[in-house]
Amino acid sequence: MLGRCAIMRGGIAKAIEYLSEQRSPLLLLVDISGIDLPLSQIQILADVCEPGTTVVALGDRNDVGLYRDLIEAGVANYVVKPLSRELLTKILAPKVAASDAIKASLKLGKIVSFVGARGGVGTTTVAANLAWYLANRQGRRVALVDLDLQSGDAALLFNAELTPGFRDALANPLRLDHILLERTMTKIGERLFVLGSVEPFHDNVQFDASAIDVLFSALRSQFHYIIVDVPRLLAPAYRRALEMAVGAADDDAWAETAAAVARVQASRDSREGVSAFFEKRPPQWTAS
């Protein structure tokens, strides 16, 4: 019954430590028995878990209030010990329910789209540095998507060569899935991945807005953040990339993003500006 499962000792503290460095499983069973502040630990666990991970908490407190708090925090289920073979089988059995779909939507990754008022204002630089910071300083899985398929240079900032296939994937959205995305992504370190393409200028590169829907839906289930560099064009697909970022964000997220961008733009060093925002300190300007 266990199949490809892995069993580790240590409870939720060990799970947090492990998942801070390793990929998250599709299903995670974690023991919160004997913990004074289980909700706080669950919130920390949520920060290190990848979107799309289903978390089932095991505990020794038969408390309806605790159950409701855990469900509200995004836990799929709370099971009171002791466990039986039948109960464990029921937990591990695949199932699809409306409540599961609702909870899964709460754990999707955030979309942050950037577009410049004109060329040369540093939009790509800000997007790339924010993606780098979230991946390497905050420990999040980040996808940096460069939608300018002919003159985009996000990958150049990392001195990386793009993997071919992104244009074909956008042109055929029915083929877009997790396997195809993994093949077309360029890996920058352990947690940062770049999607982009370098197409000839004489080509007529077009793709539908529906391709953006499919692309972002697939990415949001695999990454904490999707950072998008949107060209300054009026094509429906690019407008859709901005609309999805608006629809996926709440007021607090927009306030944080606006403050981050303002501080980055005020800094001579883009990476320092992003770091200063997330560390809640004044930026240390680079001497000119």
Backbone bond lengths (Angstrom), bond angles and torsions (degrees), N, CA, C in turn:
res aa  C-N    CA-C-N  psi(-1)  N-CA   C-N-CA  omega(-1)  CA-C   N-CA-C  phi
1 M - - - 1.455 - - 1.525 111.14 -
2 L 1.346 117.98 -30.03 1.447 120.46 -175.99 1.514 112.99 -70.93
3 G 1.341 116.94 -36.58 1.459 119.66 176.47 1.523 111.54 59.21
4 R 1.348 117.00 -119.31 1.455 122.33 -176.07 1.528 112.01 -94.38
5 C 1.319 117.82 20.72 1.461 121.08 -179.74 1.530 111.14 -75.05
6 A 1.327 115.63 155.72 1.456 122.16 174.99 1.521 108.56 -124.59
7 I 1.328 116.66 136.53 1.467 122.48 -179.04 1.522 108.52 -113.50
8 M 1.348 116.39 128.60 1.453 121.37 -179.33 1.523 109.55 -130.76
9 R 1.310 116.03 144.56 1.455 121.63 176.31 1.534 110.09 -88.14
10 G 1.349 115.54 151.07 1.452 118.26 173.49 1.508 115.47 127.88
11 G 1.325 119.18 -9.77 1.454 120.22 176.62 1.520 112.97 72.88
12 I 1.338 115.54 -157.53 1.460 120.56 -172.64 1.531 111.83 -70.40
13 A 1.330 118.06 -30.77 1.463 120.16 178.54 1.521 110.58 -63.37
14 K 1.322 116.38 -41.95 1.461 120.88 177.51 1.520 110.87 -66.93
15 A 1.336 116.33 -37.19 1.468 119.95 178.80 1.519 110.66 -63.54
16 I 1.341 117.37 -42.24 1.460 121.20 178.96 1.524 110.50 -62.99
17 E 1.316 116.30 -44.67 1.469 120.50 179.97 1.531 111.06 -63.12
18 Y 1.321 116.44 -43.34 1.463 120.62 -177.29 1.528 111.67 -68.22
19 L 1.340 116.44 -45.88 1.457 120.11 -175.49 1.525 112.50 -75.00
20 S 1.322 117.39 -12.36 1.460 119.87 173.77 1.518 111.42 -69.04
21 E 1.335 116.19 -21.19 1.458 120.92 -177.31 1.523 113.32 -115.71
22 Q 1.339 117.54 -22.53 1.459 121.15 -172.87 1.519 111.46 -116.35
23 R 1.352 115.71 164.28 1.447 121.24 175.70 1.522 110.49 -65.26
24 S 1.334 115.26 147.30 1.463 120.60 -179.71 1.525 110.04 -83.48
25 P 1.343 117.32 146.63 1.466 120.14 176.11 1.521 110.81 -79.21
26 L 1.318 116.59 168.54 1.457 120.54 175.34 1.518 111.01 -70.06
27 L 1.346 116.98 -34.93 1.462 122.89 179.60 1.510 108.78 -130.92
28 L 1.339 116.44 129.50 1.455 121.60 -179.00 1.516 109.39 -125.69
29 L 1.334 116.91 122.06 1.457 123.39 172.55 1.517 107.34 -103.36
30 V 1.331 117.31 122.27 1.450 120.58 -175.90 1.529 109.86 -131.35
31 D 1.326 116.28 138.35 1.460 123.01 -177.10 1.529 109.52 -92.61
32 I 1.335 116.38 122.90 1.468 121.01 178.37 1.526 111.29 -112.63
33 S 1.309 117.44 19.90 1.461 121.39 -179.77 1.522 110.64 -64.33
34 G 1.339 116.15 139.03 1.448 121.25 174.48 1.516 115.11 75.68
35 I 1.313 118.34 9.27 1.468 121.55 -179.90 1.524 109.39 -93.10
36 D 1.319 116.87 131.71 1.462 120.86 -178.10 1.525 112.12 -70.08
37 L 1.330 117.65 -39.82 1.469 122.60 -177.77 1.528 109.53 -123.59
38 P 1.327 116.82 73.73 1.471 118.90 -175.98 1.529 113.14 -64.22
39 L 1.334 118.14 -34.04 1.469 119.81 -178.57 1.522 111.24 -65.54
40 S 1.318 117.09 -38.29 1.463 120.08 177.82 1.522 110.95 -63.15
41 Q 1.327 115.74 -41.38 1.462 119.61 179.13 1.531 111.30 -68.12
42 I 1.326 116.33 -36.02 1.462 120.01 177.94 1.533 109.96 -64.93
43 Q 1.329 117.78 -38.73 1.462 121.03 177.93 1.522 110.71 -64.23
44 I 1.315 117.32 -40.55 1.471 120.53 177.07 1.524 109.86 -64.82
45 L 1.333 115.97 -41.35 1.464 119.79 178.02 1.524 111.14 -62.17
46 A 1.329 116.37 -39.18 1.470 120.28 179.52 1.519 111.19 -62.92
47 D 1.333 117.04 -31.90 1.459 120.68 -179.22 1.527 111.90 -68.59
48 V 1.324 117.32 -30.96 1.469 119.62 -177.04 1.523 112.49 -97.75
49 C 1.324 117.83 -16.41 1.465 120.75 178.21 1.522 110.00 -75.78
50 E 1.317 116.07 143.39 1.451 120.49 175.14 1.524 109.74 -73.70
51 P 1.332 117.33 150.01 1.471 119.57 174.07 1.530 109.87 -58.56
52 G 1.312 115.74 144.86 1.455 120.07 -179.51 1.515 113.79 95.46
53 T 1.340 118.19 -10.45 1.463 121.17 178.08 1.527 109.97 -78.71
54 T 1.316 116.49 129.01 1.457 122.17 176.68 1.527 108.98 -91.97
55 V 1.317 116.77 122.76 1.461 121.76 -176.99 1.521 109.72 -109.42
56 V 1.336 115.81 127.65 1.460 123.18 174.47 1.525 107.42 -116.42
57 A 1.323 117.26 122.40 1.459 122.23 -178.66 1.522 109.93 -95.70
58 L 1.333 115.59 138.09 1.461 122.97 175.45 1.518 107.95 -112.81
59 G 1.331 116.96 136.49 1.453 119.24 -179.06 1.510 112.88 -153.44
60 D 1.339 115.61 178.10 1.464 121.12 -178.15 1.533 112.02 -113.42
61 R 1.331 117.89 6.89 1.466 121.43 -179.17 1.526 109.56 -105.95
62 N 1.331 114.94 117.28 1.466 120.41 177.49 1.523 108.31 -88.56
63 D 1.344 114.77 77.78 1.463 122.00 -170.38 1.524 108.66 -127.62
64 V 1.337 116.02 116.61 1.466 120.12 -179.46 1.527 110.74 -64.46
65 G 1.329 117.50 -38.09 1.460 120.90 179.09 1.516 111.89 -62.10
66 L 1.337 116.17 -42.36 1.457 120.15 177.75 1.527 110.12 -64.05
67 Y 1.315 116.66 -41.75 1.473 120.68 179.07 1.530 110.95 -58.33
68 R 1.327 116.01 -46.81 1.468 119.46 -179.07 1.517 111.53 -64.99
69 D 1.340 116.65 -39.49 1.465 119.69 179.56 1.531 111.17 -64.76
70 L 1.319 116.19 -39.64 1.463 120.00 179.92 1.525 111.06 -67.54
71 I 1.325 116.94 -41.42 1.461 120.39 178.08 1.522 110.37 -63.72
72 E 1.340 115.99 -40.65 1.463 120.21 178.58 1.518 111.22 -64.53
73 A 1.340 116.96 -30.69 1.465 121.22 179.37 1.512 112.97 -78.14
74 G 1.343 117.61 -5.79 1.453 120.80 176.81 1.513 115.30 109.86
75 V 1.337 117.61 -0.33 1.467 120.21 177.06 1.526 109.03 -70.90
76 A 1.324 116.73 135.69 1.461 120.52 -176.92 1.525 112.02 -72.11
77 N 1.342 116.89 -33.71 1.464 119.67 -178.02 1.520 109.10 -161.05
78 Y 1.332 115.83 153.99 1.455 122.26 174.64 1.518 107.83 -126.60
79 V 1.330 115.65 124.45 1.463 121.35 -175.05 1.522 108.75 -119.66
80 V 1.332 115.10 128.63 1.462 120.58 179.71 1.532 109.38 -86.29
81 K 1.322 115.98 131.71 1.462 121.14 177.45 1.539 109.67 -74.57
82 P 1.345 117.58 156.31 1.465 127.09 11.45 1.532 112.85 -83.79
83 L 1.334 114.90 153.87 1.458 121.30 178.48 1.522 110.06 -89.39
84 S 1.309 114.85 145.56 1.461 120.82 172.67 1.522 108.45 -114.55
85 R 1.305 116.14 166.79 1.460 120.97 178.79 1.528 110.45 -60.82
86 E 1.347 115.91 -42.23 1.458 120.07 -178.43 1.530 111.26 -65.94
87 L 1.342 116.11 -41.17 1.462 119.93 -179.57 1.521 111.17 -66.70
88 L 1.330 116.75 -40.61 1.461 120.17 179.11 1.523 110.77 -65.63
89 T 1.326 116.64 -38.91 1.466 120.13 177.52 1.517 111.02 -62.73
90 K 1.320 116.28 -39.82 1.461 120.65 179.16 1.522 111.34 -65.41
91 I 1.344 116.49 -37.67 1.459 120.64 179.58 1.525 110.91 -66.16
92 L 1.337 115.98 -41.69 1.459 120.63 -174.75 1.524 112.94 -81.79
93 A 1.327 116.93 -15.42 1.471 119.29 -177.86 1.522 109.84 -66.58
94 P 1.334 118.55 131.83 1.470 120.68 178.11 1.513 110.95 -66.16
95 K 1.321 115.58 138.61 1.456 120.57 178.77 1.514 109.28 -153.15
96 V 1.302 115.83 153.05 1.461 122.39 178.55 1.516 107.45 -126.97
97 A 1.296 116.16 121.51 1.463 121.04 178.71 1.509 108.94 -137.65
98 A 1.304 116.47 162.75 1.461 120.35 -178.54 1.515 111.27 -62.18
99 S 1.349 115.77 -40.93 1.457 118.06 -179.19 1.512 111.37 -64.79
100 D 1.348 117.21 -35.53 1.451 120.38 178.09 1.517 110.47 -65.02
101 A 1.331 116.55 -40.82 1.456 119.75 -179.98 1.517 111.00 -64.50
102 I 1.334 116.79 -37.65 1.459 120.03 179.42 1.519 110.29 -66.35
103 K 1.345 116.44 -44.94 1.447 118.96 -179.18 1.523 111.32 -66.05
104 A 1.354 116.54 -36.70 1.455 119.22 179.68 1.519 111.04 -61.72
105 S 1.333 116.62 -35.40 1.456 119.59 -179.06 1.517 111.68 -67.26
106 L 1.353 117.76 -24.48 1.449 120.16 179.71 1.516 111.99 -75.52
107 K 1.315 117.86 -15.61 1.450 121.46 -175.28 1.523 112.36 -106.81
108 L 1.314 117.83 14.74 1.448 120.64 179.38 1.527 110.54 -75.10
109 G 1.339 115.31 154.94 1.448 120.68 179.85 1.524 112.61 -69.06
110 K 1.328 115.89 160.00 1.464 122.39 -178.83 1.524 110.39 -91.77
111 I 1.325 115.40 142.84 1.457 121.87 178.26 1.521 108.74 -105.81
112 V 1.324 116.38 128.34 1.463 122.10 175.15 1.524 107.23 -125.35
113 S 1.320 116.95 112.80 1.461 121.82 -177.87 1.526 110.08 -105.79
114 F 1.336 115.56 141.44 1.456 122.67 178.60 1.517 109.43 -121.38
115 V 1.318 116.43 136.03 1.456 122.08 173.87 1.526 107.88 -142.64
116 G 1.323 116.56 138.16 1.452 120.85 -177.82 1.516 112.44 -90.54
117 A 1.329 116.34 146.84 1.459 120.46 175.86 1.520 110.96 -66.98
118 R 1.332 116.28 -26.28 1.456 122.24 175.26 1.520 107.54 -156.99
119 G 1.299 117.13 174.05 1.447 120.38 179.61 1.516 113.00 -73.20
120 G 1.324 116.02 149.24 1.452 120.97 174.63 1.511 116.33 80.30
121 V 1.334 118.07 15.07 1.468 119.81 -179.17 1.528 112.42 -93.47
122 G 1.323 117.81 1.11 1.467 120.48 176.10 1.507 115.37 92.82
123 T 1.329 117.18 21.88 1.470 119.75 -179.07 1.515 111.58 -61.07
124 T 1.329 116.72 -47.83 1.465 120.36 -179.42 1.525 111.12 -64.63
125 T 1.321 116.93 -37.72 1.463 120.73 179.41 1.522 111.18 -62.68
126 V 1.333 116.64 -44.69 1.464 120.39 179.10 1.527 110.65 -64.86
127 A 1.330 117.06 -45.15 1.464 120.98 -179.25 1.526 111.11 -61.62
128 A 1.325 116.62 -45.40 1.465 120.49 -177.70 1.521 111.31 -67.00
129 N 1.333 117.33 -41.05 1.461 119.71 -179.82 1.514 112.04 -70.09
130 L 1.320 117.17 -35.76 1.459 119.34 175.49 1.523 110.52 -64.52
131 A 1.335 117.11 -43.20 1.467 120.71 177.78 1.524 110.90 -61.16
132 W 1.340 116.22 -43.03 1.469 120.15 178.91 1.520 110.88 -62.47
133 Y 1.325 116.97 -43.54 1.458 120.75 -178.13 1.529 111.13 -64.12
134 L 1.311 117.29 -47.42 1.462 120.33 -179.05 1.524 111.45 -61.63
135 A 1.319 116.74 -35.84 1.459 120.36 -178.40 1.524 112.48 -77.17
136 N 1.330 117.12 -42.29 1.457 120.49 -170.67 1.520 114.43 -99.51
137 R 1.322 117.61 -20.90 1.471 119.57 178.97 1.524 112.02 -108.18
138 Q 1.322 117.28 -32.16 1.457 120.83 179.20 1.527 112.78 -99.05
139 G 1.327 117.66 -7.91 1.462 121.42 176.51 1.520 114.50 68.55
140 R 1.330 117.10 32.21 1.470 120.95 -179.84 1.525 110.37 -102.19
141 R 1.332 115.49 152.55 1.464 119.78 171.16 1.522 107.98 -81.44
142 V 1.325 115.87 124.48 1.455 121.22 -171.67 1.529 110.08 -129.17
143 A 1.333 115.39 135.61 1.463 121.91 172.35 1.514 108.05 -110.61
144 L 1.329 116.77 122.09 1.456 122.64 175.74 1.525 107.33 -100.67
145 V 1.330 116.56 114.10 1.467 121.79 -174.81 1.527 108.50 -108.68
146 D 1.333 115.82 117.81 1.463 121.97 176.64 1.525 107.83 -101.58
147 L 1.329 116.28 104.64 1.461 121.29 -176.57 1.524 113.64 -83.26
148 D 1.317 116.92 -4.43 1.464 119.73 174.34 1.530 107.59 -84.88
149 L 1.319 115.97 93.96 1.465 120.68 -170.82 1.521 113.55 -78.43
150 Q 1.328 118.11 -8.45 1.467 120.10 -177.96 1.523 113.61 -113.57
151 S 1.295 117.97 -30.58 1.464 119.40 -179.47 1.519 112.62 -132.34
152 G 1.306 117.94 15.44 1.457 120.71 177.42 1.522 111.21 -70.96
153 D 1.332 116.19 144.41 1.463 119.88 -177.51 1.523 112.73 -133.88
154 A 1.336 117.15 26.15 1.469 119.75 179.73 1.522 111.24 -60.86
155 A 1.338 116.80 -40.83 1.461 119.65 -178.58 1.521 111.93 -67.47
156 L 1.336 117.36 -29.12 1.463 120.47 -179.47 1.525 111.24 -64.05
157 L 1.334 117.14 -30.64 1.458 120.02 179.32 1.517 111.96 -64.75
158 F 1.333 116.95 -21.75 1.460 121.60 177.52 1.528 111.62 -105.38
159 N 1.340 116.07 8.37 1.461 121.23 -179.32 1.530 110.64 53.84
160 A 1.337 115.18 43.60 1.469 121.13 -176.24 1.525 110.05 -117.11
161 E 1.311 115.13 149.25 1.461 121.76 176.71 1.525 108.86 -99.23
162 L 1.324 116.45 125.14 1.454 121.16 -175.63 1.519 111.50 -69.15
163 T 1.325 114.98 145.13 1.455 121.61 175.08 1.525 108.89 -82.62
164 P 1.327 118.89 129.64 1.469 120.21 -178.39 1.521 112.40 -68.66
165 G 1.326 115.44 156.70 1.463 120.62 174.48 1.509 115.06 122.21
166 F 1.346 117.89 -11.65 1.465 119.99 -176.41 1.533 111.20 -67.48
167 R 1.333 117.59 -40.99 1.466 120.29 179.40 1.519 110.68 -61.91
168 D 1.320 117.14 -44.74 1.471 120.43 179.33 1.522 111.14 -63.33
169 A 1.332 116.59 -36.56 1.462 119.77 179.44 1.524 110.98 -65.15
170 L 1.328 117.54 -40.58 1.462 120.79 178.96 1.523 111.23 -70.53
171 A 1.318 116.60 -33.47 1.466 120.04 179.49 1.527 112.02 -72.54
172 N 1.330 116.95 -21.42 1.468 121.99 179.81 1.525 109.23 -127.89
173 P 1.332 117.67 73.26 1.473 120.04 -173.66 1.524 114.02 -62.01
174 L 1.327 118.20 -23.15 1.465 119.36 178.08 1.528 111.65 -65.23
175 R 1.312 116.56 -20.42 1.470 120.41 179.19 1.523 112.04 -88.98
176 L 1.322 117.12 -9.49 1.457 120.59 -176.22 1.527 110.97 -70.47
177 D 1.297 116.58 115.90 1.461 121.38 174.13 1.520 108.02 -148.19
178 H 1.315 116.43 -178.11 1.462 120.46 -175.94 1.524 111.91 -63.68
179 I 1.325 116.90 -36.53 1.467 119.81 -178.03 1.520 110.60 -67.04
180 L 1.344 116.75 -45.23 1.464 120.20 179.46 1.523 110.99 -64.24
181 L 1.328 117.28 -40.13 1.462 119.81 179.48 1.525 111.66 -63.33
182 E 1.319 116.96 -40.70 1.461 119.94 179.04 1.524 110.99 -61.56
183 R 1.327 116.40 -34.44 1.458 120.12 -179.16 1.519 112.75 -74.68
184 T 1.329 117.60 -27.12 1.460 120.97 -176.26 1.521 113.39 -98.65
185 M 1.316 117.86 -5.53 1.462 120.90 -179.75 1.524 111.10 -83.55
186 T 1.331 115.38 145.94 1.458 122.43 172.85 1.519 107.91 -102.20
187 K 1.302 116.98 122.59 1.456 121.88 -175.37 1.518 110.50 -87.13
188 I 1.347 114.95 127.00 1.467 122.12 176.82 1.521 107.16 -117.31
189 G 1.305 117.79 95.47 1.457 120.11 -175.35 1.519 110.46 78.20
190 E 1.349 115.18 -157.98 1.456 120.81 -174.43 1.516 113.14 -87.34
191 R 1.339 118.69 -26.84 1.457 120.29 -169.99 1.531 114.58 -127.53
192 L 1.303 117.80 -0.33 1.464 121.07 -178.75 1.524 110.03 -113.94
193 F 1.333 115.56 129.97 1.459 122.00 -178.81 1.529 108.74 -130.59
194 V 1.328 116.09 139.36 1.456 121.58 -177.54 1.517 109.69 -115.58
195 L 1.332 115.30 133.21 1.463 122.81 173.81 1.521 108.30 -115.90
196 G 1.310 116.23 126.44 1.450 120.16 179.17 1.506 110.16 -173.16
197 S 1.321 114.85 -176.35 1.462 119.62 -178.88 1.521 108.91 -156.35
198 V 1.319 116.23 158.44 1.463 122.77 176.53 1.525 107.13 -125.72
199 E 1.325 115.61 94.15 1.461 121.51 -177.05 1.530 110.84 -102.47
200 P 1.337 117.32 151.66 1.473 120.33 179.54 1.527 111.30 -61.00
201 F 1.336 116.28 147.08 1.453 120.78 -178.33 1.521 112.33 -67.27
202 H 1.344 117.07 -26.71 1.463 118.67 -177.91 1.529 112.66 -81.04
203 D 1.345 117.77 -7.24 1.464 120.46 178.55 1.528 110.53 -78.11
204 N 1.319 114.94 146.92 1.463 120.77 174.65 1.529 108.22 -93.71
205 V 1.319 116.07 90.43 1.468 122.07 -175.17 1.522 109.14 -87.31
206 Q 1.315 116.33 114.83 1.460 121.46 179.86 1.520 109.62 -139.25
207 F 1.332 115.74 147.26 1.465 121.20 172.88 1.518 107.48 -153.58
208 D 1.318 115.60 154.24 1.457 122.07 -173.96 1.527 111.40 -80.30
209 A 1.334 114.57 159.77 1.461 119.99 175.79 1.522 111.68 -63.95
210 S 1.331 116.64 -27.33 1.473 119.56 178.58 1.520 111.47 -63.00
211 A 1.339 116.79 -29.07 1.460 119.56 177.78 1.527 111.22 -65.17
212 I 1.340 116.57 -34.21 1.463 120.54 177.43 1.524 110.24 -66.51
213 D 1.333 116.81 -40.79 1.464 120.51 177.36 1.520 111.37 -58.15
214 V 1.322 115.86 -48.74 1.467 120.59 -178.03 1.522 110.37 -66.21
215 L 1.333 116.33 -43.12 1.464 120.93 -178.56 1.525 111.24 -61.11
216 F 1.324 117.09 -50.87 1.464 120.30 -177.10 1.525 111.69 -67.83
217 S 1.321 117.30 -34.91 1.469 119.90 177.83 1.522 110.62 -62.15
218 A 1.328 116.58 -41.93 1.467 120.05 178.74 1.519 111.26 -68.19
219 L 1.321 117.63 -41.03 1.461 120.73 -177.96 1.524 112.18 -69.83
220 R 1.326 117.66 -36.93 1.468 120.61 -175.95 1.524 112.59 -66.83
221 S 1.321 117.16 -22.60 1.465 119.70 177.63 1.524 112.47 -85.22
222 Q 1.348 117.12 -6.03 1.450 120.56 -176.43 1.532 113.99 -120.25
223 F 1.336 117.10 -16.79 1.459 120.14 -174.08 1.531 110.30 -130.16
224 H 1.341 115.00 148.15 1.462 119.70 175.14 1.526 111.18 -69.80
225 Y 1.334 116.07 -39.55 1.463 120.84 -178.41 1.526 109.62 -134.03
226 I 1.352 114.94 139.95 1.455 122.18 170.54 1.519 106.39 -117.44
227 I 1.318 116.36 108.65 1.458 122.98 179.82 1.527 107.14 -96.64
228 V 1.338 116.71 123.16 1.461 120.99 -171.66 1.523 110.00 -119.30
229 D 1.318 115.35 126.53 1.459 122.40 173.22 1.528 107.12 -97.24
230 V 1.338 116.46 107.17 1.464 121.97 -172.98 1.531 109.82 -100.40
231 P 1.329 118.71 129.25 1.467 120.64 177.01 1.526 111.37 -63.96
232 R 1.331 115.39 155.05 1.457 121.46 -178.71 1.532 108.55 -87.16
233 L 1.331 115.34 64.99 1.457 122.83 -179.94 1.528 109.37 -129.75
234 L 1.328 116.85 162.09 1.463 121.03 -175.74 1.526 112.36 -100.41
235 A 1.315 117.83 18.18 1.464 120.26 179.74 1.531 110.04 -65.80
236 P 1.334 117.17 145.93 1.477 120.27 -178.71 1.527 113.53 -56.44
237 A 1.327 117.95 -35.95 1.460 120.05 -178.80 1.519 111.44 -64.32
238 Y 1.316 117.57 -39.43 1.463 120.56 -179.57 1.529 111.21 -72.62
239 R 1.325 116.23 -36.74 1.471 118.81 175.24 1.522 109.91 -62.73
240 R 1.330 116.25 -37.53 1.466 119.94 179.87 1.532 110.84 -65.37
241 A 1.314 117.41 -35.47 1.471 120.95 178.21 1.515 110.77 -62.76
242 L 1.328 117.28 -36.53 1.465 120.83 177.14 1.526 111.34 -74.71
243 E 1.327 116.98 -40.05 1.463 120.91 179.96 1.520 111.77 -62.91
244 M 1.333 117.20 -39.24 1.463 119.84 -179.11 1.516 111.07 -68.37
245 A 1.324 117.16 -33.02 1.465 119.35 175.84 1.518 110.38 -66.66
246 V 1.326 116.61 -39.82 1.468 120.37 177.79 1.521 110.58 -65.25
247 G 1.337 116.70 -44.18 1.455 120.21 -177.81 1.505 113.53 -69.26
248 A 1.344 117.52 -26.17 1.465 120.74 -177.37 1.513 112.92 -88.03
249 A 1.338 117.62 -7.47 1.461 120.67 -174.51 1.520 111.01 -106.19
250 D 1.335 115.94 145.95 1.458 120.64 171.00 1.522 108.84 -98.72
251 D 1.325 116.88 178.73 1.458 120.70 -176.06 1.524 112.17 -61.41
252 D 1.345 117.05 -40.68 1.457 119.82 -179.18 1.516 111.19 -64.91
253 A 1.354 115.88 -40.93 1.464 119.63 -179.76 1.521 110.73 -63.49
254 W 1.354 115.93 -40.09 1.463 118.39 179.19 1.525 110.78 -67.08
255 A 1.315 117.63 -37.53 1.462 120.28 178.70 1.525 110.54 -63.98
256 E 1.340 117.35 -43.01 1.452 121.09 178.83 1.524 110.81 -63.70
257 T 1.333 116.12 -44.10 1.459 119.83 -178.84 1.526 110.84 -63.75
258 A 1.334 117.25 -44.23 1.456 120.62 -179.72 1.526 110.91 -61.99
259 A 1.340 116.45 -41.66 1.462 119.70 179.47 1.522 110.99 -65.87
260 A 1.334 116.64 -38.87 1.464 120.31 179.42 1.517 110.80 -63.91
261 V 1.322 116.11 -46.15 1.466 119.93 -178.89 1.522 110.65 -63.52
262 A 1.339 117.06 -41.79 1.461 120.43 -179.90 1.524 111.22 -61.83
263 R 1.324 116.11 -42.12 1.462 118.87 -178.60 1.523 111.29 -71.53
264 V 1.330 116.50 -36.54 1.460 119.31 177.37 1.526 110.42 -64.59
265 Q 1.331 116.96 -43.39 1.451 120.38 -179.19 1.523 111.64 -65.72
266 A 1.334 117.39 -27.91 1.458 120.83 179.84 1.514 112.30 -80.09
267 S 1.322 116.70 -13.54 1.456 121.27 -176.57 1.519 111.01 -95.75
268 R 1.338 115.89 144.90 1.459 119.39 174.26 1.521 110.39 -74.85
269 D 1.305 115.92 -22.12 1.460 121.45 -178.78 1.517 107.39 -113.28
270 S 1.341 118.30 109.47 1.463 121.60 -174.94 1.515 111.73 -60.14
271 R 1.314 117.21 -44.08 1.468 119.91 -177.91 1.524 110.44 -64.68
272 E 1.335 117.04 -38.52 1.459 120.29 178.39 1.524 110.96 -65.29
273 G 1.327 117.48 -37.23 1.457 120.51 178.83 1.507 112.09 -64.20
274 V 1.336 117.32 -43.90 1.465 121.18 178.42 1.528 110.36 -65.40
275 S 1.337 116.40 -44.09 1.467 120.13 179.68 1.521 111.02 -61.05
276 A 1.335 116.58 -42.24 1.461 119.92 -178.66 1.521 111.54 -63.53
277 F 1.334 116.61 -37.38 1.469 118.99 179.47 1.516 111.26 -63.88
278 F 1.340 117.30 -50.07 1.458 119.77 -175.56 1.528 111.80 -71.34
279 E 1.315 117.58 -26.55 1.464 120.40 177.38 1.524 112.07 -90.14
280 K 1.344 117.21 0.84 1.461 123.67 175.40 1.519 111.97 55.39
281 R 1.336 115.26 54.07 1.462 120.96 178.85 1.529 108.45 -143.27
282 P 1.313 117.65 161.67 1.456 119.67 175.30 1.528 110.24 -66.73
283 P 1.330 118.01 141.00 1.468 119.70 179.43 1.522 111.28 -68.53
284 Q 1.327 116.07 145.87 1.456 122.89 175.28 1.519 107.71 -94.08
285 W 1.325 117.23 104.27 1.451 120.86 -172.98 1.528 110.82 -67.47
286 T 1.307 115.06 145.12 1.464 121.49 175.79 1.523 109.11 -77.84
287 A 1.302 115.32 130.98 1.473 118.98 -179.71 1.514 110.44 -66.61
288 S 1.317 116.47 133.69 1.465 121.04 -178.83 1.522 110.43 -91.61
